[in-house]
Amino acid sequence: MRSETAVPAALRERIDDERGTLPRRTGTGERSMPWRLAGVTLGFLGMAGGAVPPAAAVPPAAESSAGTGTAGVVDGVRVPKLAWRACADAPSLQCATAEVPLDHSRPRGETITLALARIPATDQARRLGSLVVNRGGPGYSAVDYLNGIVAGALPSPVNSGVLARYDIVGVDPRGSGRSTPAVRCFENPEEAEALARDVSNAPLTAAERRTRERADVRYARLCRERSGDLLDHLSSVAIARDLDLVRAALGERRLNFLGQSYGTYLGMVYANLFTDRTGRFVFDSVLDPVRRDAGRPGTTKSARTGSDVATLRTLREFFRLCAAGGERCAFGGGDPEAAFERVMNALRKGPVPLRASDGTTVPLTYSFVLTWTGSWLYQPMFWNVQGGGAPFLKAVEEAIEDPSGPAGAALAADVTLLRQAGIGGTPYTSPITAAYHGVTCGEVDVPGSARDLAQLAAERARHAGPFGALRAYEDSSCVPWRSANELRHEGPWNARTSEPVLIVNNAFDPATPLWSARRVHGMLPNSRLLVNEGWGHVAAQQSTCVVEATSRYLLDGTPPAKDATCRPDTVPFTGPAPAAPAPGSASPG
C-alpha cells in the first residue's frame, strides 16, 4: 500500500476495484496489498497462489440429468431444477439458481432463491462428481470466491488434478451474497456509515460503551424491520438442508464438501444430520461447534472458543518472528512487543489528530489500529508489506511522534483510503455483516445485557489483552437481537461417516485455534487431522503441502498419515521456509 511517506498510485487505483488482486509490484519495488480482500474479509479471502486454468465449457450432452434438474423429492421437499448458463458478470463461470423453501417444515410454502456458480471439470470424460465449497463467514459469497479463483485473484484450495475431475460448485447461502432475498439492514451505504460513525470496535470508556450499545440496538431494530421473517429462517440447520437439496439437484448420491472457517461448522451440521449422504469432507480452519454456540451462561463465542487468546498468541508470533528477522522487520528496533505496547498506550489516551496534506484532521484511534492489526494477522503474507504488519505499525509509531508533519500526513492519507475501501473497520459496514449477524445472532448464546458484555470483555483482557474486548464486541449486536431462529443443532456431533473427514488447521490461527480442530477431531470417530506448522487463517492459503494433501484425499480417498504435519510455504521476515514434507508423511522432529 505505501512507502513510509507516500501512498503509491497502485493503492488508489485499487480502491475502485471491486475484486481482489494478487499482490503486485509498485514503482518502489515493494509489494502492495489487494485491498478489496483486506479488513474483515481478510480472514477468509486469501491472496497468495497461482491462477487456475479457465473453466471448460460443458456441452449440453455432457450434463447429467440432474444438472438440468431432476424430478423427485428429498425429505418431502421438491428437488430444484438447475439451468446452468454463463454467469452474466463472470463468463468463465456457469451460474444457476435453486428455489428452496423459506421454512423447510412447510415445503409447499414461501420459497427463496439460492445463487449457485460452478467451475466445470476440465476433464469431463473422467469427472468424479461435484465438490461444493463454503467460504465461511457466515455470509461470504461462494460465487464471488469461485470468480476470484477463475480470475487468478485468489488461490485455489485444490490442485489442478481436482479441478480436472470435479465440478467445483459454490452456493451463496440463504440470506447472503447473490441469493434472494438477502438480509438487509440499511437503505444505502451512507446510512450504515452514519450509524457506525464514532462507534468503537473495542470500547475503552463508559461513554464509548454507551455509544456502542445505542448503535447496536438501532442496528438490530433496522435489520428486523428491513429483513422481516427471513431472520427467523437463517439457521445453520436450514442452510444444511438447502445443501442437501443442492446435492440432489446436482445428481449426487453423497455430498462432497470443502468448508473453511464457519464452513467447517456447517459441514459438521450436515454430517450429523445427513450422515448417510456425506461423501468426502474437508474442514479447513475449524470452529468447535459445541463451544461456538453455548457454554457457561453469559459468555461470548470468542471466550468459549478462545479466538481472543488465539489472536494474542498469533500477535506474539509476529513479535517473535519480527525480532528474529532483524533488519528485515522495520518495526520495534529489535523489541516489537515493547514498541507495540508504547503505541497502544499512547492511543488509549485518546485519538491522535493527524493533519492531512489538505489541512483537514484525520483522527487516528485506538480502535482503528487494533482492528486492522487483528485483521492483517489473518494473513502472514501481510506481515511485512506496505500497509500491513511491521510497515503499518512503524508508520503509526512515526505519526504519533509527528502528527502534524510528513509522517502524520502520510498516515492520514493511508487511513482515509483504508476506510474508503471498508478496511480497518467500523461496525455494520462490511458487506457480510448483515448476513453474519442474521445467522450468528439467531443461534449463538451471548451475554444478557450490554453491561454483562462489558464486564466480560474487561475480564477477558486478563487472558487475551486488547483482543479480549475486540473479539467480544464482534457479536455485541447479538445482545439486543431479536429473532426466533427456527432451529439450532445441539448435537450429537459424533457422526461416523463412511469416508474419513479430513481436518486441517494452522498451528497459529487467530480466528479458529488449533485446539478447536483437535476437539472436532476427537468428536468425529472417522477423521484425520493435518496440522500446518505455520500462521494465519485458512491453512490452504499458507501451505502447498496442505493443498496437495487435500487434493490427494479428494481424488482417491487417501487421507494423510496419522500425526502428519505440513510446513508453511514462507516464514515471515525470513524468506522461504524449508521444503515441505510430502503430503501424508510426518515431518521430522
N, C-alpha and C positions, 0 to 999 in steps of 0.2 A: 503494500500500500504506500509506504512513504520512505523517503530517506528521513533522517532525523530532523531535517529542517525544511523539507518541502514535500508536497503531495504530488506524486507522479501523475501524469496525464492518464496513465492506464487505469488508475482507480476511478478518476472522474468519468471515463468512458464506461466503466463497468457499473456505475450507479444506475444507468438506464438499461442495463442488460437484464432481461427477465429470466435468464437461466444461468447456472454456474458454468464456469470455465476452468480448465486446468490452470495451475499456476504458470505464469509466463514471465518472460524477462522484460524488465523495464529498461529505460535508457541507461540506468546506473549499473546494470548487470545484476541487480538484486531481484529476487522473486517477489511478486506481488500476489495478493490474495484474490481468490474467486469469491467476490463479496456476496453474491446472492445466496451463497451456501454457508455464510458465517452466522454469527449471533445465535439465536435459538436453533436455527436449522443446522448449525454446525455439528451437533451431536449425531445427526442421522444422515446427512448428505455429505459423503466423503469426496475428496478431490483427487487423490492420487490414483495412478493406474493408467492402463493403456486403453486405446479405442477398441471397440467391439466391431466385428465385421457387420456390414449393413444387413438388415433383416432381409431374408429371402422372401420373395413373393411366393405365395402358396396358390397354385392353380385351383380353381373350383373343384376339380376332380379329386384333389388330394385332401379335401376337407372330410373329416369324419361326419357321420350323420349327426352326431352331437354338436359338431362345430357350427352347424346352421340351426341348431335347435332340435331337441329330441322330445317326443311325446312322453307323457308319463308324469308320475308324481313322486315326491320324496317326503316321507312322513306326512302325507296329506296335503302337501303344497305342490302346486304345478311347477314343473321344471321350466325355467325361462328359455326362450329361444334366442340364440345368439346369431346376429348377422354381421359378420366381420367385413370391414372395409378400411381403406386407408384413412388414417386419422387426419382430420382437416388441418390441424396445426402441427402435425408431426408425421409427414407422409412416409417415413421409414417404418412407422409402426402401423399395426392394424388395430382398430377400435371397434367396440361393440357396447351395447347396453343390456342390462338384465333387469326385468321387473320382478321385485320380490315383495312379500307382504310387509307393511309397516309393523304389524303385530303378528308374529308367527302363530299365535294362538287363535288368530282369526284369518285363516289363509285366503278367504274369499272377500276380505275387506279391502280397505285402502292399500294401495301399493306405493312404493318408492322406486327410484331408478338408480341402479349402480352403474358406474362407468368402468369399463374394462379396456385394457390395452394388452397387446402381446407382441413379442419378438418371435416370429416363426422360426422353427428349427431350420438350420441351413442345410441339413441332410435329411430331407423328408423321407427318403427311402428307408432310413434306419431310425426313424423317430421313435423315441421311447414313450412319449406322452407329454403331459403338461406339468410345469413346475410353477406353482403360484407363490409369489413373493409378497411380503408385507414389510414396509419400510419402517414401521413403528410410529411413534408419536405418543398416544394415538392421534391420528389426523393427517399424517403425511400422505401425499398423493403418490400412490404406486404408479399411476400413469405418468406423472412427471419424472419419477425415478427411472422408469424404463426409457423415457425420452432422453434423459441425461446419459444413460448408458449407450444408447444407439448413437448419440451425437458425439461420444468420446469425452464428454464433460465429466462423467462420473465413472469410478472404477466398477467393473463387473464383479460380483461376489463369486462368480463361477468362471471356469476357463472355457476356451473355445470348443473343447470336447462336449461340454454340457450344452453350450449354445448351438452346437450342431444337431444334437439329438433330442433336445427338449424345446417345446414352445414355452417361452418364459412369459408368464401371464401376471399382470398387475391388476388389482381390484381396488378402486378407491372405496374405502368402507363407507357404510351409510353415514350420512351427515357431513361428509368431508370431500375435499377435492372437487372433482367434476360430477360426483354423484348428486342427485337432486331428490328432495331439497337438501341443501346444506345448512348446518347450524349457522344462524345469523344473529349477531348482537348489535350491529351498528348499521346505519344507513349508508355510511361512507367512511373512508379512512380519516377524514378530518374530525368526525365525531369521536372516533376511537382515540385519536391523538389528543383531543381536548380533554377527555376523561383521564387519560394517562398522564397528562401534564402535572408535574410536581409530585407524582406518586413514586415512592421509592420501592425498589425490589428487595431491599434489606433495611427496613426502617430502624433508625437508631434512637430517635427521640419519641416522647409521648405524642408530640404534635404530628410527626411523620406516621406514627401508627394510627392515629385518628384519621388522617387523610387517606391512608390505605384502606381502612375499614369502610369509610364512607364510599370510596370509589368501588370497592368490592361489592357492596350492597347494591349500588346503582347498576353495576355491570351485570350482576346476577339477575336483577329485575329486567333489564333490557333484553338479555338472552331469552328469558322466559316469554316476554311479550312478543318478541320477533321470531322465535322458533317454535313456540307453542307446544303441541303434543309430541312433536318429534323428539323433544328432550326425554320423554318417558320411554323411548324405544331405541336407545343407543347403547344398550348393554353389550358387553363382550360376548355374551351368550347369543344375542341376536346377530351380531356380526359373524360369529362362528356358524350359525345356521345359514346365513347368507352364503358363506364359503361353501357349505355343503351343497347348496343349490347350484353354485357355480361349478363345483366338481361334477355334478350330474350333467349340467349343461355342456361341459367340455367332453363328456363321454368317458369319464374316468371312473373306474371302479373304486380306486383309492385316491385320496388327495396327496400329492407330493408337494411339500411346503418348505419354504425358507423364510423364517421370520427373524427380524432384527429388533432388538430393544423391546418395546411394547409388543412387537410381533411375536416374541417368544411367549409372552403371556397368552396372547390369542391362540397360539399354537397349542399351549397346554390345555386351554379350554376345549379346543376342538378335539384333541387327542383323548380327552377324558369323556367327552360327550359322544364321540363317534369313533370309538377305538377300532372297530372292525372296518372302518373306512379310511384308516390312517396308513399312508404309504411311507415314503422316505421323508423324514422330517429333519430339518437343520435349525437349531436355535443358536443365534449369534448375539451375544451380549444379553445376558439373561436376567429377567425380573423374577424374583421369588414370588409366586402367586399368592402364597399364604400371607406373607408379611406386607405385600403391596396393599392388600385390601383391608386387613383388620389386625388388631393386636390389643395391647393394653389400652383401655379407654382413654380417649383424649390425646393419643399420639398421632403423629403425622406419618404419611407414607415414607418420607425421607428419613425419619428417625427409625422407623421399623426396618427398612431395607438397608439402612446405613449408607445411603448415597451421599449424605453430607460428609461423613467420615471419609468415604472413598474419594471425594473431591479433594479434601485436605491431604490425603496420602499421595494423590497424584501431583498436587502442587509441591509437596516435599520432594517428590522425584524430580520435578522440574528444577527445584533448587539444587539438588544433588548433582544432576547432570550439567546444569549451568556452571556450577562451581568447578566440576571436573573438566569442563570444556575450556577453562582459562580464557584466552583472548577470543575464542570463538563465541563466547557469550558476552554481550555488551553490557549486561545489567549486573550491578551489585559489587563490582570490584573484588570478586572472589568470595563475597558473603551475600548472595542474593536474598537469603531469608531475612537477614537483618535489614537490608535495603528495602525489601517489601514491607516489613513492619513499619519502617520510618515513613514510607509513602502513605500507607493506610492510616497511620496515626495522624498524619497531617490532614488527611481528608476527613477523618472523623470529626475534626473541629469545625468543619463547615465547607461548603463549596469553594473552590479556588476560582476566582474570576479571570478567565483567560481573555486577553484583549486580541480580537481578531484583526486581520490586516485592514478591514474596512472601518475599524474603530468600535465596532459593537463588542459586547461582552458575551462570552460563552461560558457558562458555569461548568466546571469540572467537578463532578460529585463522587463521593464515596461509592454510591450505588452503581454508577456507570462503570467505574474501574473494576469493582468487584464482580459485576455481572459479566463484563467482557472477559475478565480473567477466567471466571468459571466456565465460559463458553469455549475459549480457544484451547483450554486444557483437553477438550474432547479430541483434538486432532494434533498429535505431536509434530506433524509437518508444519504447523503454525508457530511452533515454539521459538523459531529463530528466523522468521520472515518479517518483512516490513508490515507493521500494523498489528502484529500478534506477538505474544510471548515476550522475550527479552527486549527486542527493539521498542515495543509498545511501553513496557514498564520503564525503560530508560527515558523515553520521551516524556512520560508522566513525571518522572523524577526531575527532569530538567525544567519542565514547565512550572512545577510547583516553586522552584527556585527563581524562575524568571517569567512570571505570568504575563507581564506587560511587554516583554521583549520578544525577540525572534522565536525562542523556544515556545513561549505561550501562543504566539500567532500560528505557528506550525501545528501545534496540537489542537488549537481551536478549529482550524480547517479540517483536520482529521476527524475530530469528534462530530462536527457538523455533517460531514459526509457519511460517517458511520450511522448516525441517526437517520439521515435521509434514506439510507439503504435498509433501515429496520434492524440495525445491529447495535448491540450493547445495551439494549433494550429497556423499554418501558413496558409495564404490564398491558395486556389487552391488544397489542398492535401486531403481534406475529400472525402470519397467515393461518397457522394451525391452532391458534389459541382457543377459538370458539369450539372447534371440534374436540380438542384435547379436554377442555372442561366438560363438554357435553357427555363424554364417556367417563372420565375420571370422577367427576363430582357425583355422578349417579351411582357409583359402586365402590368408592373408597371411603373408609372411615376417617374423619378429621375431628379436631377439637370442636367442642360445642359452642364456643364463642371466640370472638376476636381477642378478648382478654386472655383466654386459655391458650390461644395460639401464641400470643406474645410471650407468655410465661415459658412455654415450651421452647420457643426459639432462643430465649435467653439461657435456658438450661442446656440446650444443645451446643451452645458456644463453648462449653467446657470440654466437649468431645470433638467438635468439628470446627472450632474457631469461627471466623466470619461466615463460613459456609453453612453453619447451623441455621442461621436466620435466612440466608439466601435460598436454601433448598426448602425450608419450611414454608416460606411465603410463596413458593411456586404454586401451591394449592390453596392459598388463602381465600380465593374466590369460592371455594367449595364450602366454606363455613356458612355463608348466607344462601347458598344454592338451594333451590327447591325444585326437585324433580322426583317423580315416583318411578324410578327406573324399573322396568318390568321384572328383571331377574338378575341375580348375581350368583355365579357359580361358586359355591363354598366348599367344594370337594365332592368326591375324592379327587386326588391329584396323582394317583399311582397307577395310571393306565399301563398295562403290559401290551405294548404294540408288537405287531408281527415283525416289523423291521426295527432295528435299533435307532433311537433318536440320537443324532449327533449334536452335542453341546459344545460350543466353542466360546471362549472368553479371554480377554486380555487380563494379564496379571494386575495391572493398574488401570482400571476403568473408573472414571469419575462418576458415571451415571449408574452402571449396573456392575457392582463389585463382584469380584471373583467368588466371594463366599456365597453369593446368591446362586451362581452357576453350580457350585458344589452341592448346595442344598437341593436344587432341582435334580441334579444327577442322582442324589440319594433317594428322591421321591420316585423316579422312573426306574423300574426294575430292569428294563431293557434299554439302556442308554450308555453312551460313551462320551467322556469328557476330554477335550483337547484344549490345552492352555497355551496361549501365545505369551511368551515371557516378555511382554512389552507394555505399551502405554496407549491410552486413548479409548475411544468408544467405537464399537463395531470392529471386531478382530479382522475381518476380511479386508478392511481398508488399510491395515497395518502390516499384513504379512502374506506374501505369496505362498508360503508354506500352508497357511490356513486355507487359501483359495484352492490349492491343489488337493489338499486332504478332503475338503468339502466336495470337490468335483469328482474325485475318485469314488467317494461314497455314493453320490447321486447316480453315477454311471454304472457301477457294478455292485453296489450294496455293501462294499467293504469299508468298515469304519477304521480309524487309526487304531494302532495297538494300545492296549491299556497303559495308562500313565504316559502316553506320548505327549510331547510338547513341541511347540514351534518357536522360532525366533522372529523378531520384527525385521523388516527389510532395512530399516535405518535406526540408528540410535541418535537422538537429538544432541547436537553440538559436537559430535564426533565423526559423522560421516557414516558410510555403510557399516552395517553390523556383520559379524561373521556369517558365513554361509549357513543357511537354514538347513536343518536335518531333513531327510526325505520324509514326506508325509507317511504316517503310520509307524515311524520309528521313534524311539525315545531319544531325546537329546542327551549328550554325555553330561554327567555331573548332576 
